[in-house]
Amino acid sequence: MTFFFVKDHKRDHRFFSSEPPKPVEIKRSKAKEAWELAKRKLMLLPQKTLRQEQAFYRALKIKDPAVRIHYSGFSDEHKIEHKFRFFLNKQRTKRIFYLIGEAIVLPFTALTMPLPGPNISFYVLALLMITHWQSFIGVRDILKKEHEFIAAPLLTEWENAVKAHDEAAFPDILGRIETKFGLTGLAKVLWK
């Protein structure tokens, strides 16, 4: 599995893996229809968010003591290490606040229980909480591991185009990045 740490078109850092997003795997026998519907709703999250959340969770599956991360190569390895650690700490803090907010809202979704049909609001919120918890644990795990940064010339070309605001070059560069690294839907993650 390959991880990427690169700036998007707004110059915000994005972290994602080479695997496409998949529905959250949860095995529940009770109210299976509602869980499936909630999973489909969760897949409607913006690709930037969904792929980042799942990349953090997928990092838990790495048994190596080091995580290999492709980046543009603009900064030296020492600076990118600091930027990446700051990014991870910021993401960990965001996940804590998300979980606190979702835990506060969760009891209010019980008020929708008298409505006919499955309680989708509860299931979607529960899946969001599970997703944020998994990504929180993943961020914590990535922080504990060593980071091996690999400079990728195509990512440098992408960040140069972003810096120059050359939107005409975006589709070509993103297409070449997708081809080289076997990615799909990269435009939804880094551009629109």
C-alpha positions as CSV (number, residue, x, y, z in Angstrom):
1,M,0.0,0.0,0.0
2,T,1.3,3.4,-1.0
3,F,0.6,6.6,1.0
4,F,0.7,10.2,-0.4
5,F,1.1,13.5,1.4
6,V,0.6,16.3,-1.1
7,K,-1.1,19.7,-1.4
8,D,-4.4,20.1,-3.1
9,H,-5.5,22.9,-5.4
10,K,-6.2,25.1,-2.4
11,R,-2.7,24.4,-1.1
12,D,-4.0,22.4,1.9
13,H,-2.1,19.1,2.7
14,R,-4.0,15.9,1.9
15,F,-3.1,12.4,3.1
16,F,-4.4,9.4,1.2
17,S,-3.6,5.9,0.2
18,S,-3.4,4.1,-3.2
19,E,-6.5,2.0,-2.4
20,P,-9.9,3.4,-3.5
21,P,-12.4,4.1,-0.8
22,K,-14.6,1.2,0.4
23,P,-17.7,1.1,2.7
24,V,-16.9,0.7,6.4
25,E,-16.9,-3.0,7.3
26,I,-19.2,-3.6,10.2
27,K,-20.9,-6.9,10.9
28,R,-24.3,-6.5,12.5
29,S,-27.2,-8.9,12.2
30,K,-29.8,-6.6,13.7
31,A,-31.2,-4.0,11.3
32,K,-28.9,-5.0,8.5
33,E,-30.9,-3.0,5.9
34,A,-30.4,0.2,7.9
35,W,-26.7,-0.4,8.2
36,E,-26.4,-1.0,4.5
37,L,-28.3,2.2,3.7
38,A,-26.2,4.2,6.2
39,K,-23.0,2.8,4.6
40,R,-24.2,4.0,1.2
41,K,-24.9,7.4,2.7
42,L,-21.4,7.5,4.3
43,M,-19.9,6.9,0.8
44,L,-21.5,10.2,-0.3
45,L,-19.0,12.1,1.8
46,P,-16.6,14.2,-0.2
47,Q,-13.7,12.0,-1.6
48,K,-11.1,14.3,0.1
49,T,-12.6,13.5,3.5
50,L,-13.4,9.8,2.8
51,R,-10.1,8.9,1.4
52,Q,-8.2,10.6,4.1
53,E,-10.2,8.9,6.9
54,Q,-9.7,5.5,5.3
55,A,-6.0,6.1,4.7
56,F,-5.5,6.8,8.4
57,Y,-7.4,3.5,9.2
58,R,-5.5,1.5,6.6
59,A,-2.2,2.6,8.2
60,L,-3.1,0.3,11.1
61,K,-2.7,-2.7,8.8
62,I,1.0,-1.9,8.1
63,K,3.2,-4.2,10.0
64,D,6.5,-2.5,9.0
65,P,8.0,-0.2,11.6
66,A,8.2,2.6,8.9
67,V,5.5,4.1,6.7
68,R,6.5,5.0,3.1
69,I,5.0,8.3,2.0
70,H,5.3,9.9,-1.4
71,Y,5.6,13.7,-1.4
72,S,6.5,16.4,-3.9
73,G,10.2,16.8,-2.8
74,F,9.9,20.6,-2.3
75,S,11.0,20.5,1.3
76,D,14.0,18.5,2.6
77,E,13.2,15.4,4.6
78,H,13.7,17.1,7.9
79,K,11.1,19.9,7.1
80,I,8.6,17.5,5.6
81,E,8.9,15.3,8.7
82,H,7.9,18.3,10.9
83,K,5.1,19.4,8.6
84,F,3.8,15.8,8.5
85,R,3.9,15.5,12.3
86,F,2.2,18.8,12.7
87,F,-0.5,17.7,10.2
88,L,-1.0,14.4,12.0
89,N,-1.3,16.1,15.4
90,K,-3.8,18.6,14.0
91,Q,-5.8,15.7,12.4
92,R,-5.8,13.8,15.7
93,T,-7.1,16.9,17.6
94,K,-9.9,17.3,14.9
95,R,-10.9,13.7,15.4
96,I,-11.2,14.2,19.1
97,F,-13.5,17.2,18.7
98,Y,-15.5,15.3,16.0
99,L,-16.0,12.4,18.4
100,I,-17.1,14.7,21.3
101,G,-19.6,16.5,19.1
102,E,-21.0,13.3,17.7
103,A,-21.3,11.8,21.1
104,I,-23.3,14.8,22.2
105,V,-25.6,14.7,19.2
106,L,-26.1,10.9,19.3
107,P,-28.7,10.8,22.0
108,F,-30.9,13.3,20.1
109,T,-31.1,10.9,17.1
110,A,-33.1,8.6,19.4
111,L,-35.9,11.2,19.1
112,T,-36.3,10.1,15.5
113,M,-37.1,6.5,16.5
114,P,-40.9,7.0,16.5
115,L,-40.8,7.9,12.9
116,P,-41.7,5.1,10.5
117,G,-38.8,3.2,8.8
118,P,-35.3,2.7,10.0
119,N,-33.5,5.3,12.0
120,I,-31.0,6.3,9.3
121,S,-29.9,9.4,11.2
122,F,-28.7,7.2,14.1
123,Y,-27.0,4.8,11.8
124,V,-25.2,7.4,9.7
125,L,-24.0,9.2,12.9
126,A,-22.9,5.9,14.4
127,L,-20.9,5.1,11.2
128,L,-19.3,8.5,11.3
129,M,-18.3,7.9,14.9
130,I,-16.8,4.6,14.0
131,T,-15.0,6.1,11.0
132,H,-13.6,8.9,13.1
133,W,-12.6,6.5,15.9
134,Q,-10.8,4.3,13.4
135,S,-9.0,7.2,11.8
136,F,-8.1,8.6,15.2
137,I,-6.4,5.3,16.1
138,G,-4.7,5.2,12.7
139,V,-3.3,8.7,13.2
140,R,-2.0,7.7,16.6
141,D,-0.4,4.6,15.1
142,I,1.2,6.6,12.3
143,L,2.7,9.0,14.8
144,K,4.4,6.1,16.6
145,K,6.0,4.8,13.4
146,E,9.0,6.0,11.5
147,H,8.3,7.9,8.3
148,E,10.1,7.2,5.1
149,F,9.5,10.1,2.6
150,I,9.9,9.4,-1.1
151,A,10.2,12.4,-3.5
152,A,8.0,11.9,-6.6
153,P,8.7,14.2,-9.6
154,L,5.1,14.0,-10.8
155,L,3.9,15.4,-7.4
156,T,6.5,18.2,-7.7
157,E,5.0,19.0,-11.1
158,W,1.5,19.0,-9.6
159,E,2.5,21.4,-6.8
160,N,4.3,23.6,-9.3
161,A,1.1,23.8,-11.3
162,V,-0.9,24.5,-8.2
163,K,1.5,27.3,-7.2
164,A,1.2,28.8,-10.6
165,H,-2.6,28.5,-10.6
166,D,-2.3,26.6,-14.0
167,E,-5.7,24.9,-13.9
168,A,-5.3,24.0,-17.6
169,A,-2.5,21.6,-16.7
170,F,-4.3,19.9,-13.8
171,P,-6.2,17.2,-15.7
172,D,-3.0,16.1,-17.6
173,I,-0.8,16.0,-14.5
174,L,-3.5,14.2,-12.4
175,G,-4.0,11.7,-15.2
176,R,-0.3,10.9,-15.3
177,I,-0.2,10.6,-11.5
178,E,-3.1,8.2,-11.6
179,T,-1.5,6.1,-14.3
180,K,1.9,5.9,-12.6
181,F,0.6,5.0,-9.1
182,G,-2.5,3.1,-10.1
183,L,-4.9,5.6,-8.4
184,T,-8.5,6.4,-9.3
185,G,-10.6,9.5,-8.8
186,L,-7.6,11.7,-7.9
187,A,-9.2,14.8,-9.3
188,K,-11.9,14.5,-6.6
189,V,-9.2,14.4,-3.9
190,L,-6.8,17.1,-5.1
191,W,-8.9,19.3,-7.3
192,K,-12.7,19.3,-7.5
